[in-house]
Amino acid sequence: SLAMQQGAIEFARVWGNPPLEDNWRRRNRNFQESPALVDLPELPEAPETPAEESAAITVTLPDKESLLESIPRGPESLQAMNKDLEEAYFNLGKLLFFDLDEPALSIEYLEKLLENYPETHRKPESLYTLFLATNAINGNPARYAEQLRTQFPESQYTKSLNNPERGTGNQDNVASAENYKNAYNMYMAGDYLTARSVIQNTLNNYPLTQNTERLLLLDIMIGGKVDGREVYQQRLEAYVQNTEDTALVELAKSMLADLTGEGLKKTFDDGYSVPVPDSIAYVRENLDPDGELESADPPAYTFEPDQTHIFLLAMEPQQSEQNKNLTADLENFHNKNFPNERLRTGNISFTREHAVVIISPFSNADEAMAYREEFLKSFNTDSLTEELKMSSFVISIKNFQELNKRKDIEEYRTFYQESYH
């Protein structure tokens, strides 16, 4: 975009030309724990570049027609944009409450989600999170509980409301795991109705544990034997939409592909494929109670440019105090430069060394980077230095969850410089 190209000129002027080198909630983590992490290489220092060389950089700016053509207008493009925005409101709402302990901001995002997308498939979990967040600020959570019980009586979130004494501590996890193993063995022996009874009792007694998503998928598989093909397919499709565990989602997708005939292979992230001619055989290898679902030692951060992103400006707490008008200045900047983007600004105490300003949401990395380029070029406030502005970065929702666990901003900046520039 024009903003990104103008920003590239300013970046080159200031920094020169560096070489290129090669579960659903934090406090109540239900499902897979994060696997082991690997160290990232240190960021090489950029060599000094003469000012005249930077100034000589030329950029061909797009004409008006090409810019207008890039604006999405068709129904499919608009539908995709709305879907991205729907997911952004949902993910940010959960992130702000469970990971960042910001219930008021979480409520704002989730209420906007339900206002703009009243039929969203994320509604049960959103209502449950709104219930918890409203309760955390001593508000009135009863209306959210009533909506859950009325509209989604069979949801696991409703069962959690109805059984508040059951938490997600170690005893509940152990009990649900033992029940899952028993139900799995009954399923493999063909005793489907007894297995389903064990699963349903477990889901009622232990609504939200780290085993819930496995229990739900096993119940769907039993449904494939006793409920018929149509119900089985519908439940698999809904499971894919609403499940957080990526390994279980991939397993459900493979089962769908086997069912519909649209594809008989499962493709792994490292680029190789294995045939999946039989869902049951695949389940034996991947859903066994003693089996592992995730590969070992993945990198700390992954570059996923199509995921929802946020813009982050980190500063020392005393700098944050000096920038008391920063939020208002940013709102004015947004109204002038991004009037149709529905951008929101939040302030969060991240660590003792850093307070952060978050701007969100952006549907993908390109939109977030375009915002950053415009920010570097056009945003001015007396107390915000150019050096501090240049320290800003963009980050996907998934990576921000990891950053919030690790609390190492410089480590992420290394990944950011390698992946986004």
WOQUIPE-V172796 format. One record per backbone hydrogen bond with DSSP energy under -1.0 kcal/mol. CO is the residue of the C=O (numbers start at 1). NH is the residue of the N-H. E is the energy in kcal/mol with one decimal. If there is no record, write none. Layout:
# WOQUIPE-V172796
co-><CO,CO>
nh-><NH,NH>
e-><E,E>
This chain:
# WOQUIPE-V172796
co-><1,2,3,4,5,6,7,8,9,10,11,12,50,51,52,54,63,64,65,66,68,74,75,76,77,78,79,80,81,82,83,84,85,86,87,88,89,90,91,92,93,94,95,95,96,102,103,104,105,106,107,108,109,110,111,112,113,117,120,122,123,124,125,126,127,128,129,130,131,132,133,134,135,141,142,143,144,145,146,147,148,152,155,156,157,158,163,169,170,171,172,173,174,175,176,177,178,179,180,181,182,183,184,185,186,187,190,191,192,193,194,195,196,197,198,199,200,201,202,209,211,212,213,214,215,216,217,218,219,220,222,222,223,228,229,230,231,232,233,234,235,236,237,238,239,245,246,247,248,249,250,251,252,253,254,255,256,257,264,266,268,272,274,278,279,280,281,282,283,288,304,305,308,309,310,311,312,313,315,316,317,318,323,325,326,327,328,329,330,331,332,333,334,338,344,346,348,354,354,355,356,357,358,359,360,362,364,365,366,367,368,369,370,371,372,373,374,375,381,385,386,389,393,395,396,397,398,399,400,401,402,403,408,409,410,411,412,413,414,415,416>
nh-><5,6,7,8,9,10,11,12,13,14,15,16,54,55,56,57,67,68,69,70,71,78,79,80,81,82,83,84,85,86,87,88,89,90,91,92,93,94,95,96,97,98,99,100,102,106,107,108,109,110,111,112,113,114,115,116,117,120,123,126,127,128,129,130,131,132,133,134,135,136,137,139,138,145,146,147,148,149,150,151,152,155,159,160,161,162,166,173,174,175,176,177,178,179,180,181,182,183,184,185,186,187,188,189,191,190,192,195,196,197,198,199,200,201,202,203,204,205,206,212,215,216,217,218,219,220,221,222,223,224,225,226,227,232,233,234,235,236,237,238,239,240,241,242,243,249,250,251,252,253,254,255,256,257,258,259,260,261,276,274,271,268,266,282,283,284,285,286,287,291,307,365,397,362,395,359,393,357,355,320,321,322,326,329,330,331,332,333,334,335,336,337,338,341,360,358,356,350,351,315,348,313,346,311,344,309,368,369,370,371,372,373,374,375,376,377,378,379,384,389,390,392,312,310,400,401,402,403,404,405,406,407,412,413,414,415,416,417,418,419,420>
e-><-2.2,-2.5,-2.3,-1.8,-1.5,-1.8,-2.8,-2.4,-2.1,-2.0,-3.4,-1.8,-1.8,-2.4,-1.0,-1.5,-1.8,-2.5,-2.2,-1.0,-1.2,-2.6,-2.3,-2.2,-2.3,-2.3,-2.2,-2.2,-2.3,-2.5,-2.2,-2.1,-2.4,-1.8,-2.9,-2.5,-2.0,-2.2,-2.5,-2.6,-1.4,-2.7,-1.5,-1.6,-3.2,-2.2,-2.6,-1.8,-2.0,-2.6,-2.6,-1.7,-2.1,-2.2,-2.0,-2.6,-2.7,-2.0,-1.5,-2.4,-2.9,-2.1,-2.4,-2.6,-2.2,-2.2,-3.0,-2.7,-2.0,-1.8,-1.0,-3.1,-1.4,-1.9,-2.5,-1.8,-2.2,-2.5,-2.2,-2.9,-2.3,-1.5,-2.1,-1.7,-1.6,-2.3,-1.8,-2.1,-2.7,-2.5,-2.6,-2.2,-2.2,-2.1,-2.4,-2.3,-2.0,-2.7,-2.8,-2.2,-2.1,-2.5,-2.6,-1.4,-2.5,-1.6,-1.6,-2.0,-2.5,-2.0,-2.1,-2.3,-2.8,-2.2,-2.1,-2.7,-1.9,-2.4,-2.9,-1.4,-2.4,-2.5,-2.0,-2.5,-2.2,-1.9,-2.3,-2.0,-2.1,-1.6,-1.4,-1.6,-3.3,-2.0,-2.6,-2.4,-2.5,-2.0,-2.4,-2.2,-2.2,-2.3,-1.5,-1.6,-1.5,-2.2,-2.4,-1.9,-2.5,-2.6,-2.1,-2.1,-2.2,-2.6,-2.3,-2.0,-2.9,-1.7,-2.3,-1.4,-1.7,-2.1,-1.8,-2.1,-2.6,-2.1,-1.1,-1.7,-3.1,-2.1,-1.8,-3.2,-2.2,-2.0,-2.3,-2.4,-2.3,-2.3,-3.4,-2.1,-1.9,-1.6,-1.8,-2.4,-2.6,-2.2,-2.0,-2.1,-2.6,-2.5,-1.7,-2.6,-2.8,-1.4,-2.1,-3.0,-3.1,-1.1,-2.5,-2.6,-2.7,-2.2,-2.3,-2.7,-3.4,-2.7,-1.8,-2.9,-2.4,-2.0,-2.1,-2.5,-2.0,-2.6,-2.8,-1.8,-3.1,-1.6,-1.7,-2.2,-2.6,-1.6,-3.4,-2.5,-2.3,-1.8,-1.4,-2.8,-2.6,-1.1,-2.4,-3.2,-1.7,-2.6,-1.8,-1.6,-3.1,-2.9,-1.7,-2.0,-2.8>
